[in-house]
Amino acid sequence: MKGYSAADSTAVNGGEKEIEGVFAIDGDRANFVPVTVGISSQKHFEVLKGLKGDEDVVSGNFKAIRDLKDGQRIKVEKKVSKQ
């Protein structure tokens, strides 16, 4: 997984159940991918299942991620991470 993002959850079947996941970047679209989360902190989380490991994921503040919808068009900006 390239980059970090807060784990999100999305309602399925009209809001009956929430599923944890991330939004993977596919061209100019954000696609919701259900994941199983392991160890987490306020800024990072461990993805145990759901991603292959080479995906770019959407990151941003809580409101931006919370309002994002599966398949929604996004603007992709590449940032160089400081190591």
ChimeraX attribute file (.defattr): number of C-alpha atoms within 10 A of each C-alpha:
attribute: neighborCount
match mode: 1-to-1
recipient: residues
	/A:1	12
	/A:2	12
	/A:3	13
	/A:4	16
	/A:5	18
	/A:6	21
	/A:7	23
	/A:8	19
	/A:9	19
	/A:10	19
	/A:11	11
	/A:12	10
	/A:13	7
	/A:14	6
	/A:15	8
	/A:16	7
	/A:17	10
	/A:18	12
	/A:19	14
	/A:20	15
	/A:21	21
	/A:22	26
	/A:23	27
	/A:24	21
	/A:25	19
	/A:26	15
	/A:27	11
	/A:28	12
	/A:29	18
	/A:30	22
	/A:31	20
	/A:32	22
	/A:33	18
	/A:34	18
	/A:35	19
	/A:36	14
	/A:37	15
	/A:38	10
	/A:39	9
	/A:40	12
	/A:41	8
	/A:42	6
	/A:43	9
	/A:44	13
	/A:45	15
	/A:46	14
	/A:47	19
	/A:48	11
	/A:49	13
	/A:50	13
	/A:51	17
	/A:52	8
	/A:53	10
	/A:54	8
	/A:55	14
	/A:56	15
	/A:57	20
	/A:58	25
	/A:59	16
	/A:60	11
	/A:61	9
	/A:62	12
	/A:63	8
	/A:64	10
	/A:65	18
	/A:66	14
	/A:67	8
	/A:68	18
	/A:69	14
	/A:70	13
	/A:71	15
	/A:72	12
	/A:73	15
	/A:74	14
	/A:75	11
	/A:76	13
	/A:77	7
	/A:78	7
	/A:79	7
	/A:80	7
	/A:81	7
	/A:82	4
	/A:83	3
